[in-house]
């Protein structure tokens, strides 16, 4: 059975889009009024938050897990493509932050001036970011949405960025350490880059059909079913817990087609109980067939 989570994903993305727009506006307002490079860089990071939500809504619209004529394996990879778009946005944000920091070092800038009321506004921003990150991550894990989990990772990086920037601005407000503003722009850029790399690393295996389940684990389940002599040429792809596709060759001890069918249904039932949601294709072979190649990696042609 395939679960379509798109309605819940869209609801979460719309809520977080509105909150991210609010956060972006506050950061931009305080950043321009104080002249803080690190805060303006943080606001730029928040622009990507809103863009990611829009991208996620678009990706979710086209990422139905249900198959059709043109996409017999469903549309789940649209979510992974959307997550890669998030990684690209983070890479652009990292470059812009570093460019601004280097220009300020080389050309100089006017002093940053910030008040206690503006610091309180940034505390509100921090609270909203923390709520969005945990809200998206919890729902994403519950419904198995890569786009929500990726966006939550991005927003969590925004939390650490805002904490760093806030600490620097407190240092400027309290001790007048103007150099903190430029210095903090560099770790902000590194945090942004790391978030993008994490999203890329999580979603790329899905797009390149990396193994989802160790063939030894599938083999152990299959041969435990009465009537199964052996299985070989096992392959799997997808993401465990979202959607997995398994194929294998099964050698069965069966005198007729009906018995072979019953054995394969039991194998499918046990694999579904362990790895659901999963779609399984099994090629039946007679008892006399011999093969020791569990997976395609060690198959001898």
N, C-alpha and C positions, 0 to 999 in steps of 0.2 A: 504493500500500500504506500502511495506517495502522498505526502502532506504538502499542501499549498499554503505557505506562510505569508504570501505577499500582502494580504490585507493588513495584517498586524505590523508588518515591516513598514508599510507606507504610513500607517498611523504614527509610529514612533518617529519616523523621519520627518514628518510634518511638524510634530511637537518640538523636536530638537532643532529644526530649521528656524522656527520662530524664536526659540531661546538663544540660538547662536547669533541671529541678527541683532537681538537685544545686547548680547555681550560684545559683539563687534562694534556697535554704535557707541557703547560706553568707553571701550578701549580707545577708539579713534578720537572721541571727544577729549578724554583726559590726555591722550598722547599729543594732540595738536595744541592743547592749552598749556601743556608743560614743556613741550619741545623735547620729549624723551624719545630717543632713538629705539631703545629696547622695548618701550611700550608700543611705539608705532610698528615695530617688527612683530610684536605679539598681536597687534590688531590685524596685520597682514596674515598672520597664522590663522586668525579667526575668520578672515575672508575665505580661506580654504575650507574651514568648517562648514560654512554655509554652502559653498560650491559643492562640497562633498555630499551634503544632504540632497541637493538638487540632482547631482549625478546618481546618487543612490535611488532616488525616486524613479529616475529614467531607467536605470538598470533593473530595478524591481519590477517595473511594468513589463519588461521583456523576458524576465527570468522564471517563467512558469516551469515547475518540475514535471508537468504533465506532457507526455509526448504528443506529437502530431505528425502529419505526413512529411513535412520538411525537416523536422527535428525529432527523429524516433527515439532519441535518448533524453528528451526533455531539453530545457533551456537553462539549466542551473549555471552553466558557465558564464552567462551574462552577468551574474553577480560577481564572479571572480574577475571579469573584465572591469566591472565598475570599481572593485577594490584596487585593481592596478591603476585605475585613473586617480584614486585617492593618493596612491604612492607617488604618482607623477606630480600632483599638486604640491605634495610635501617637498619634493625635490626642488620645485620652482621657488617655494617659500624659503627654503634653506639658502638658495643662491641669492635671493633678494636681500635677506638679512645680512649675509656676509658682505655683499657689495656695499650696503649702506654703512656698515661698521667701518670698513676700510676707507671709504670716502671721508667719513667723519674724522678718522685718525689723520689722514693726509691733509685735509682742508680745514679742519677745526670746526667748531660750532659754538652757538651761544649757550650759556649756562641753562641747565634744567631747573625749573622752579615748580614746586609742587606743594599743595596745602594738605592739611589733615583731612578735609572733606573729600578731596580727590582720592586720598588713600582709602577712605571708607568706601567709595564707589568701587575701587578695585577689589576690596574684600567681597562685595556683592557679586562682582564678576567671578571671583574664585569659587564662591558657593554655587553659582549656577553651573559652572564648568564641572564641578565635582558631581553634582546631581545628574547632569547629562551623561557623563562618562559611565557612572554606575547603572543608570537606567538603561542605556543602550546595551551595555555589556550583558546585563542580566536577561533582558528580553532576547538579545541575539543568541545567547547560549540556550535559552529555553526553546526557541523556535528553530534553531539551527540556521541562522542567517549570517553568511560571511560578510555581507555588506554592513550589517549593524555592528558586528564584532570589530571589523576593520575601522569603522568610524569611531567606535568607542576607544580604540587604541589611539587614534588620532586625537580625540578629545582629552584623553588622559595625558598625552604629551602636552596639551594646552594647559592642563592643570599645573604641571611642573614648570612650564615656561612662565605662567602667571605668578607662581610662588617665587621664582627666581627674580623676575622683574620687580615684583612687589618688595622683596627684600632689598634690592638695589635702590629703589625709590625711597624706601624708609631711611637707608643710609644717606641718601642725598638730602632728604628733608631734615634729618636729625643732625648729621655730622658734616653736611655739605661736601661729601665725597663725589665730586662730579665725574670722576673717571669710572665710577661703578657702572654708569649707563652704557658706555661703549664696551667695557670689559664683559658685561653680562650678555651683550648681543651675541658673542661667540658661543657660549654654552647653549644659548637658546637655539642657535642654528644647528648645533650638534644634536640636540634633543629632537628637533624637527626631522633631521636626516635619519636618526635612529628609528623614529616612528614609521617613516616611509619604508625603510629596509625591512622592518618587522611585518608590515602589511604585504610587501612583495614576497617575502620568504614564506608566508603562510598560504598565499593563494597561487603562486606559480606552479607548485606540484599538481594542482587540480587541472590547470590548463595544459600541461605537458603529459598528462595521463601517467603520473607516477604511481607506482604500486600502492594500493590502498590497504591491503591485508597481506601479511606474509603467507606465501603459498603453503608453508609447512602447517600453519594453523588451519587453513581450509582442508588440507590433506588429512589431518588428524580427525577432523569432524566427519569427513566423507567416509573414511575407511572404518569408522566406528559403527556405521549402519550395517545391519545384517544383509548379506547378499552382495556387498561391495568387495571386490577382490583388490582393486587398486584404483588410483586416479593419477592423471599426469597432465602435462601441458596446462597447468593452472595459471590463470591471469586475473588480475583485478585492477580496477581503476575507480576514480571518484574520491569522495571524502567520507570517511567513516562517521556515521551519525547524521549525514545529510543525504547522500545518495551514493550507493556503491553498485558497480556492475562486476559480476563474476562469470567467468567461463572456464570450462574444464572438460577433459575427456575422462569418462568413467567406465572402468571394466567391471562388469557385473556377472554374477552367476545366476542366470535366469534362463529357463527353458522356452519362454515365449515373450512376446512384446508386452503383454499385460503385466507380467511379473517385473520386467525391466522398468516399465513405467512406474509401477508402485515403488520400487526401490529408489528411483530418481526423485520421486515426489517426497519421500522421507528425507533424502539428502537435502533437498531444497528447503523443506520445513525446518530442519535443524540449523541450516545456514541462516535462514531468515530470522529465527529466534535469537541467534547470536549477533547478527550484523545488520539488522533491519534499520532503515529501508534499503532493500537490495533487489536487483534483478539478476537472475541466474540463467545461463545457457549451458546445457549439458549435452555432450556428444557421447552416445552409448557405444561401447565396444564389447565384443564377445569374450568369454573366459580365456580363450587361447591367446589373446593378444598380450604382448609383453612390452613394457616400457618402464624405465626407471627414472625418466626425466620428470620431476615434479613440476618444475617451472620451465619457461622458455629459455632462461639463462643457461641452464646446463643441458639443453636438448642437443643431441648429436644428430646432424643431418646426414 
